[in-house]
């Protein structure tokens, strides 16, 4: 088991070294959709199972043969990683498709952009507080408000990236980010809304300015933002299990975060929690104990859009059933979802074949997103909407993989539609260019 853990840790380090090397050589952006996904994959599908095997702490899951199961998972992890990178870098299908979606460039003043970010927050706040009580649109209203807050932060980061010492811009940034926190933390138990908001800020700043800096200057500019992100999310992680953050007032949540044990929260954050144990349990449970649902997640990506009102027998994703199937104790099975990560879903939905198919699919999906950005690298109409989906991208390897994929698409499309209307009426045409400072994704 220890040797299996070592090989999983080694793969994690190998992926980190690849990201660092490609970032420094300017072949792949540090802050790309692929890298966000890989970071989540490392935490939830490599470090978490490795920790579970090393410590033999399976968080209540009945893993009967950890040594043998660990070896099977190790094979799946290396296979998924290899096929995913092959799909992303070598298969040109999504790359060619993305190049057909170039959007004409339009320019709009930074002052208007900041005002528009404020407008988005003013729309997001009632959607977050009033929308959930409206029948039919409650859940959609919550997700839309978070996407609007995230794109408002991306806009703010975009403006601040070019005006880092402008006190008026800094004041507006504090106002917009603070208001976005209210949207993201109200009634929240999960961390994705918070991550989408704070990472959206970094996303905008990166693609407006930091991306074109020398590596040392890039680190100097983005480090304070990234440290701030880790501190905020770690503080929220530290309190969300001990207190009902979904029911608490925003003032109480903020006060508890200020006094939270950030060290314990960061340890919990980067450990992947129970996802590693869930995937090991899934390997032992399918198909020996439970019926395989062939490629259910790919099918559910389509069925997810159909309201349960019109489809009462609509099946539920695996994460909602794992607590009951595994007979976990001392938790609310009706409320807690425990996804087993992308490999765990593949195991329950076809085994080895599903692992390959999902690796191919997500490699192409993320390559499409990154290629869309690359071919419109100076166009905020593409860059800023992509920043609204950062939280979902980080959690995509954890799951629900079908739901998260759809949330990424919806966040991007909704943000793009809003921005294109604003740019159409208030922007001006500019000379189109696909100039970039370095060749990417070769």
Beta strands, then each sheet from edge to edge (+ up, - down):
strand 1: 106-107
strand 2: 428-429
sheet 1: 1+ 2-
end
